[in-house]
């Protein structure tokens, strides 16, 4: 597993020019239709993703309903873990089209949510 930051390539609705990125882990050899197949996040980052995509100030009820199944930590907790951070969680894996930020993206990124150093 490699550590990276991931984003959903859809317009940001909170007024930022670019969508946010979230730090997590993935297997670069596992893709889904050219997208990152299964990014996994610590509970801390998972909660930030849920908070961002369920915020009623800048997400429509339709958008929130679409991702509702991904917001339950019990059903999205995986069997994988990282020793310093604990269990890893999936958010829309193999359904939402996550992309990996690259070095070329650094000037065109929105807010980046990183894991706390442990």
SEKOLPA-993783 format. One line per field, with one value per residue: residue in three letters; x, y, z of N, C-alpha, C, O in turn. Coordinates in steps of 0.05 Angstrom, whole numbers, plus 5000, padded with zeros to 4 digits. Example, Ala and Ser with C-alpha at 12.3 -4.5 7.8 and 13.67 -1.06 7.14 Angstrom:
<vovos>
type = [Ala/Ser]
n.x = [5264/5257]
n.y = [4886/4955]
n.z = [5156/5142]
ca.x = [5246/5273]
ca.y = [4910/4979]
ca.z = [5156/5143]
c.x = [5264/5258]
c.y = [4934/5001]
c.z = [5156/5157]
o.x = [5285/5268]
o.y = [4934/5023]
o.z = [5169/5161]
</vovos>
This chain:
<vovos>
type = [Unk/Unk/Unk/Unk/Unk/Unk/Unk/Unk/Unk/Unk/Unk/Unk/Unk/Unk/Unk/Unk/Unk/Unk/Unk/Unk/Unk/Unk/Unk/Unk/Unk/Unk/Unk/Unk/Unk/Unk/Unk/Unk/Unk/Unk/Unk/Unk/Unk/Unk/Unk/Unk/Unk/Unk/Unk/Unk/Unk/Unk/Unk/Unk/Unk/Unk/Unk/Unk/Unk/Unk/Unk/Unk/Unk/Unk/Unk/Unk/Unk/Unk/Unk/Unk/Unk/Unk/Unk/Unk/Unk/Unk/Unk/Unk/Unk/Unk/Unk/Unk/Unk/Unk/Unk/Unk/Unk/Unk/Unk/Unk/Unk/Unk/Unk/Unk/Unk/Unk/Unk/Unk/Unk/Unk/Unk/Unk/Unk/Unk/Unk/Unk/Unk/Unk/Unk/Unk/Unk/Unk/Unk/Unk/Unk/Unk/Unk/Unk/Unk/Unk/Unk/Unk/Unk/Unk]
n.x = [5017/5010/5020/4982/4950/4881/4828/4760/4743/4705/4666/4681/4638/4638/4656/4711/4763/4782/4769/4772/4828/4845/4884/4907/4911/4931/4930/4970/4968/4917/4863/4803/4767/4806/4809/4829/4823/4810/4815/4836/4822/4842/4804/4799/4808/4768/4722/4727/4719/4666/4641/4651/4625/4572/4555/4505/4505/4532/4523/4475/4411/4400/4453/4474/4441/4456/4507/4499/4502/4556/4571/4567/4605/4610/4595/4631/4681/4742/4778/4830/4887/4929/4987/5000/4954/4907/4846/4825/4783/4734/4710/4663/4688/4704/4659/4653/4693/4754/4814/4886/4928/4981/5050/5048/4999/5002/4998/4946/4907/4856/4836/4876/4870/4904/4932/4940/5004/5033]
n.y = [4976/5045/5112/5170/5230/5240/5257/5275/5284/5328/5388/5436/5455/5490/5540/5541/5540/5491/5420/5388/5350/5287/5252/5186/5115/5067/5014/5018/4984/4968/4986/5017/5021/5058/5093/5106/5047/5032/5072/5080/5104/5134/5135/5187/5218/5196/5214/5269/5270/5251/5293/5337/5322/5316/5363/5409/5461/5468/5424/5389/5361/5316/5301/5287/5245/5209/5193/5171/5117/5110/5136/5112/5090/5039/5002/5014/5005/4972/4909/4920/4954/5007/5009/5055/5085/5055/5023/5021/5057/5056/5099/5103/5068/5036/5057/5113/5160/5165/5202/5205/5253/5285/5306/5346/5368/5402/5458/5466/5452/5441/5450/5410/5353/5324/5267/5264/5268/5213]
n.z = [5000/4985/5006/4992/4965/4951/4906/4887/4822/4813/4808/4859/4911/4951/4943/4935/4886/4869/4880/4946/4972/5001/5047/5043/5033/4982/4932/4880/4835/4831/4796/4772/4717/4699/4741/4810/4845/4899/4945/5012/5078/5140/5202/5220/5173/5140/5168/5158/5103/5099/5128/5093/5045/5061/5078/5083/5067/5020/4988/4950/4968/4937/4921/4971/4986/4947/4962/5011/5029/5035/5080/5130/5181/5202/5162/5124/5142/5134/5132/5135/5164/5191/5227/5261/5258/5260/5240/5171/5125/5074/5022/4979/4944/4883/4860/4863/4828/4844/4841/4840/4869/4835/4827/4790/4800/4843/4842/4829/4868/4916/4984/5026/5063/5114/5149/5219/5248/5279]
ca.x = [5000/5024/5005/4978/4925/4861/4805/4739/4745/4680/4669/4678/4613/4640/4668/4739/4767/4787/4758/4791/4842/4845/4906/4900/4928/4919/4947/4971/4962/4888/4848/4776/4762/4826/4809/4839/4803/4801/4830/4828/4827/4839/4778/4801/4804/4741/4703/4728/4706/4637/4632/4652/4605/4545/4550/4481/4509/4542/4516/4446/4399/4404/4481/4478/4427/4471/4531/4491/4512/4585/4575/4565/4632/4609/4594/4654/4706/4753/4794/4858/4894/4956/4995/4999/4928/4885/4830/4822/4756/4729/4689/4654/4707/4693/4634/4661/4717/4776/4840/4909/4943/5009/5068/5038/4974/5005/4989/4917/4894/4840/4845/4887/4866/4925/4930/4957/5029/5032]
ca.y = [5000/5070/5136/5191/5245/5233/5276/5268/5305/5342/5416/5443/5471/5508/5566/5537/5535/5462/5403/5381/5325/5273/5234/5158/5093/5052/4996/5029/4964/4963/5008/5012/5038/5079/5109/5091/5027/5029/5087/5075/5127/5131/5144/5216/5229/5187/5232/5294/5265/5250/5320/5354/5314/5316/5391/5418/5488/5468/5399/5386/5337/5294/5292/5275/5220/5191/5182/5163/5090/5112/5152/5096/5079/5010/4986/5022/4997/4948/4891/4930/4975/5018/5006/5079/5099/5037/5013/5038/5059/5061/5118/5102/5052/5022/5070/5141/5161/5178/5206/5209/5277/5282/5329/5367/5379/5417/5486/5466/5435/5454/5443/5382/5342/5305/5252/5274/5253/5197]
ca.z = [5000/4984/5017/4972/4969/4931/4903/4868/4802/4807/4818/4888/4914/4975/4935/4928/4858/4864/4901/4966/4971/5026/5048/5048/5023/4960/4918/4853/4814/4831/4785/4764/4693/4698/4766/4834/4851/4926/4965/5040/5095/5169/5212/5221/5146/5132/5180/5143/5077/5105/5135/5070/5024/5071/5087/5068/5057/4992/4974/4947/4981/4918/4923/4997/4985/4929/4976/5038/5036/5041/5104/5154/5186/5208/5137/5106/5155/5121/5149/5135/5184/5191/5255/5276/5255/5264/5218/5147/5116/5045/5017/4951/4928/4860/4852/4858/4812/4858/4827/4857/4863/4826/4831/4771/4810/4868/4839/4823/4888/4937/5011/5029/5090/5119/5174/5241/5251/5303]
c.x = [5018/5006/5004/4955/4907/4839/4785/4738/4718/4682/4665/4654/4615/4653/4698/4740/4770/4775/4780/4805/4844/4868/4896/4920/4914/4940/4948/4965/4932/4873/4820/4769/4781/4828/4822/4817/4792/4818/4818/4838/4826/4812/4777/4795/4776/4720/4703/4716/4675/4626/4631/4629/4576/4538/4527/4484/4517/4539/4485/4436/4402/4433/4485/4464/4443/4494/4524/4502/4541/4591/4573/4591/4631/4609/4617/4681/4716/4768/4823/4862/4923/4964/4992/4971/4904/4871/4828/4793/4755/4708/4683/4672/4692/4665/4640/4688/4740/4800/4862/4922/4971/5024/5058/5013/4978/4997/4959/4901/4878/4852/4854/4884/4886/4920/4948/4981/5026/5059]
c.y = [5025/5092/5156/5209/5240/5254/5265/5290/5316/5370/5419/5460/5490/5534/5564/5532/5506/5445/5396/5354/5313/5252/5206/5139/5079/5033/5006/5010/4958/4987/4998/5031/5062/5097/5093/5073/5027/5045/5082/5097/5120/5141/5175/5229/5221/5206/5260/5292/5266/5279/5338/5347/5312/5344/5403/5447/5489/5442/5397/5361/5313/5283/5277/5247/5200/5178/5171/5136/5090/5126/5137/5082/5049/4993/4993/5016/4972/4931/4900/4951/4984/5019/5032/5093/5081/5029/5033/5036/5066/5082/5117/5086/5037/5032/5099/5141/5177/5180/5211/5236/5270/5307/5352/5380/5400/5446/5488/5449/5452/5448/5414/5374/5320/5291/5265/5256/5238/5186]
c.z = [5000/4995/4994/4981/4945/4930/4884/4848/4793/4818/4848/4890/4938/4968/4928/4898/4851/4887/4922/4961/4999/5026/5056/5036/4999/4948/4889/4830/4812/4821/4777/4742/4691/4723/4788/4843/4879/4945/4993/5057/5124/5178/5212/5194/5135/5143/5166/5116/5080/5111/5111/5051/5035/5082/5070/5058/5028/4977/4973/4962/4963/4920/4949/4998/4968/4944/5004/5047/5043/5067/5131/5159/5191/5182/5119/5119/5142/5141/5151/5156/5180/5220/5271/5277/5259/5238/5195/5137/5086/5043/4987/4933/4907/4852/4845/4844/4825/4840/4848/4849/4854/4831/4813/4781/4832/4866/4833/4842/4907/4964/5012/5058/5095/5146/5194/5242/5278/5310]
o.x = [5039/4982/5024/4942/4916/4834/4791/4733/4710/4699/4649/4649/4596/4659/4709/4722/4761/4772/4803/4794/4845/4870/4879/4942/4890/4964/4927/4958/4924/4871/4815/4766/4773/4846/4826/4794/4769/4833/4794/4859/4812/4798/4757/4779/4763/4702/4682/4703/4661/4606/4612/4614/4558/4516/4530/4468/4510/4551/4472/4452/4407/4436/4498/4475/4444/4501/4542/4511/4551/4614/4576/4600/4651/4622/4621/4702/4701/4770/4839/4844/4939/4949/4983/4965/4881/4883/4830/4780/4772/4690/4697/4672/4671/4650/4633/4704/4744/4806/4856/4926/4983/5013/5060/5007/4959/4990/4949/4884/4885/4876/4841/4895/4885/4907/4969/4980/5018/5062]
o.y = [5026/5091/5160/5204/5237/5268/5248/5313/5314/5375/5405/5478/5504/5550/5582/5522/5497/5455/5398/5338/5328/5236/5203/5146/5080/5035/5004/5018/4945/5008/4974/5055/5083/5113/5068/5081/5022/5034/5079/5109/5101/5155/5187/5247/5237/5214/5272/5311/5280/5287/5353/5365/5307/5348/5406/5456/5507/5438/5403/5343/5291/5259/5256/5228/5176/5155/5163/5133/5071/5127/5149/5064/5035/4972/4978/5023/4952/4938/4888/4966/4970/5030/5030/5109/5091/5028/5057/5015/5080/5084/5130/5090/5025/5018/5108/5123/5201/5162/5220/5241/5252/5328/5375/5402/5414/5458/5511/5433/5475/5442/5396/5388/5299/5302/5277/5232/5250/5172]
o.z = [5013/4993/4980/5001/4923/4949/4868/4855/4770/4836/4860/4874/4943/4987/4916/4886/4830/4909/4916/4946/5019/5007/5073/5031/4996/4954/4875/4808/4793/4835/4775/4746/4683/4725/4785/4848/4884/4961/4996/5053/5132/5162/5205/5192/5123/5128/5163/5106/5065/5101/5108/5041/5019/5093/5046/5042/5013/4956/4992/4967/4973/4920/4950/5008/4975/4939/5019/5070/5057/5075/5152/5145/5185/5181/5099/5107/5138/5165/5165/5163/5166/5237/5294/5294/5260/5217/5198/5140/5076/5059/4971/4909/4912/4840/4823/4849/4819/4824/4870/4825/4865/4839/4821/4772/4839/4886/4832/4834/4913/4966/5001/5076/5082/5164/5188/5239/5298/5330]
</vovos>
